[in-house]
Amino acid sequence: MSGLAITAEGLTRRFGDFVAVNNLDLMIPENTIYGFLGPNGCGKSTTMRLLTGLLTPSAGKVKVLDMDIPKNSEALRRRMGYMTQKFSLYDNLTVEENLKFIARIYNLPARTSKSRVEQQLSEFGLNQHRKRLAGNLSGGQRQRLALSAATLHQPELLLLDEPTSAVDPENRRDFWETLFDLCEQDTTILVSTHYMDEAERCHRLAILESGCKRADDAPKALLENLGAYVLEVDGDNLRQVKSTLEPLAEVLSTAQQGTYLRVLIDEHISMPEQWLRQQYPELMAERTIQQVRPSLEDVFVQCTRQEESTGQDKRH
Ligand SMILES: Nc1ncnc2c1ncn2[C@@H]1O[C@H](COP(=O)(O)OP(=O)(O)OP(=O)(O)O)[C@@H](O)[C@H]1O
């Protein structure tokens, strides 16, 4: 193979006049965890469905595991696992019955099927729940069942659409450990999320907004290339500080976080703290201003802001 599990060129999907996925280019390396990060409605699910072949593109080319999609989507289905946001198993079947049913869908030979079901029950901590109806499982157990079903046929590629939206932080952490195990066993994983902490765990990340890709790199590189300093300003009347700072062209964004105002300042300002104090000596007099490490949320704000900035009413 080319070393790339997925390539897309100019991938576009329209629903009537609405463009849900807009001219997307993707190069997703094999054996990596690649994330789609973006807000609700930015086109993550639509892109995933296009990559599975469940949805036909309005324009563009897609190759998945070296096969042209949607032309070869039937053959792809055997080599790919897909877990959607909604729990897509059968509530009125037991855990074990669900897995056996999935094994039949994938046409696994009887002997392989039996051993794979046992293996998955044990690896995903579902052995003691095997006779329970799927509908009676907790959120974390349901999610483990869904992932064990999506990987039952040992796919080379796993597409996970917001897989952790219904589970608590502890289950999310365990879930991610499982993803790293799968990746180590040569599975390529594409995962969509709107959680910044999850996005930071990916080997590589595409930031999507309104159907367009705004950035695509390793999380560390995205953080290093933010193009801004991040300052935390404390003290009273932070709403007033925010509205005072926002019109400045050098202030790229402001967001309150508890008792701090997080301020992104253009990287061309060499001493951002002093600069900020000089702009409003009185307003800044009694405040602590601290430069802090950028977060992926800052990256997200910054790369979506850059697209919107044309025509913005900033003071220059
Ligand atoms: N079948 C459809 N017909 C019309 N519009 C659609 C259809 N499917 C998706 N859309 C629209 O396309 C846009 C992108 O939807 P999509 O589900 O891909 O977003 P998303 O990033 O996955 O969001 P979420 O996190 O809310 O699932 C949305 O505005 C959605 O309403």
The ligand as an ORCA input file, in Angstrom:
! r2SCAN-3c Opt
* xyz 0 1
  N     -29.171     14.146      4.700
  C     -29.008     15.453      4.925
  N     -29.809     16.372      4.356
  C     -29.634     17.704      4.567
  N     -28.653     18.225      5.348
  C     -27.833     17.351      5.933
  C     -27.952     15.936      5.765
  N     -26.961     15.333      6.489
  C     -26.268     16.331      7.086
  N     -26.793     17.543      6.758
  C     -26.298     18.850      7.206
  O     -24.909     18.922      6.932
  C     -24.238     19.617      7.985
  C     -23.128     18.743      8.525
  O     -23.716     17.668      9.273
  P     -22.831     16.563      9.976
  O     -23.786     15.619     10.638
  O     -21.871     16.019      9.011
  O     -22.062     17.429     11.071
  P     -21.200     16.952     12.305
  O     -19.963     17.770     12.273
  O     -21.074     15.485     12.304
  O     -22.096     17.450     13.524
  P     -22.592     16.679     14.836
  O     -21.447     16.711     15.766
  O     -23.735     17.521     15.297
  O     -23.009     15.322     14.396
  C     -25.300     19.968      9.018
  O     -25.696     21.293      8.821
  C     -26.427     19.002      8.711
  O     -27.675     19.555      9.065
*
